[in-house]
């Protein structure tokens, strides 16, 4: 690739129609690592992922994936390039069976043997899904649904995976399960993963790189453990402390 970053944005300004949400954002995703984006509700975390996928309006700035500028590409073309996206809601087909969900997710794969191989890979990663193959996806528990949603993204053989608020609305026990699933998936696949998450400490515990977002801008960029151990993480997260300088760790 010529760069250790699989995806980069430069000077990104994004919104929805006239509503400006993200301002002059420089975002970099190290290849093969887990990148965490944390911050309170409404600061632009989900909008960042949607912009990368072509689902929000980019006013200005560049998005490059594996060195290729993708600003003008429709979402389905970005998927074909290898961008995987798991939205917070609407990420499974409730009335279809688990098996049908996985097969439908592989719409970009034309090789039946590859689809079979990808299903086996998903079942090895999430064995419970194999037992539930004939069940309607809508009957699964919250944690099981998230497994299925993650499996559906993997069926498209992504080169990078973006996951938006996977623990939203889940009970504490399920939060722990989902976070473990994501860590296992990262370890097993080696995929670069971007995780947007409100539960900052849980996410930062297994992340490599991290960003703190506030008001459509980053207030921290650097090592995830450094942000996790930052004495004022909670204050920053709640917006009680104004962070005046972007903390950046460049190698």
C-alpha positions, 0 to 999 in steps of 0.5 A: 500500500505504501502507507501504514494507514489503510484509510485516511481523511484530510480536512473533512467537512461533513453534514446532512443538507445544511446541517454541518456536523464534522469540521476539518477532520483528519482521521487515520486508521492504522492497518491491522489495528483496532481504532476506537472513536469515543465521545458523548452523544451527538458529536459526530462519531456516527456521521464520520462512519457514514461519510466514509461509507458515502452515506452523508454529504461531504462538503470538502476534504478527501477520503482515501482508502488504500491510497485511492480517493473514494469521495465520489464513489457510491456506497456499493462501490466502496463495499466492493473495494473492501469497506465493511460497515455495521450500523447501530440499527437495521443491521439484520433482516429480522424475518429471515433465518440466520443462514439467509441473512448470511447468504444475503450479506454476501451479495458482492461475492459471486463464487459459491465455494467462497460463500461456503468458506466464508460461512464456515469461517463465521460459524467457527468464529461464532459457533452459536450461529451454526446452531441457530441457522434455521431460526428467524434472526428476530428471535435472537438475543441482543448479543446474538444479533450482534454476532450475526451482524458482525458475521454478515459484514465478514461475509463480504470479505472486507479489508476494513470493518467499521462498527457503530455502537454495538453495545447500545441498549444492551444489558451489562452482561451482554456488553461484556459478551459483545466486547469479547466477540469484537476482540476475538474477531479482531484477533482472529481476522487481523482486520483493521477495525474502527469501533465507535462506542459510547462505553469509552473504557470498555472499548479502549481496553482492547483498542490500539489507537484512539480518538476523542471527539467533541463538537465535530472535532477531535480533542485527542489522537493517540495510543488507546491505553494513554487515553484510557489512563488519562486522569481526566478521561471522565471529565473530557468525556462528560464535557466538563473540561475544555481540551485546548490542544490536540494530543497527537502521537506521531511515529 
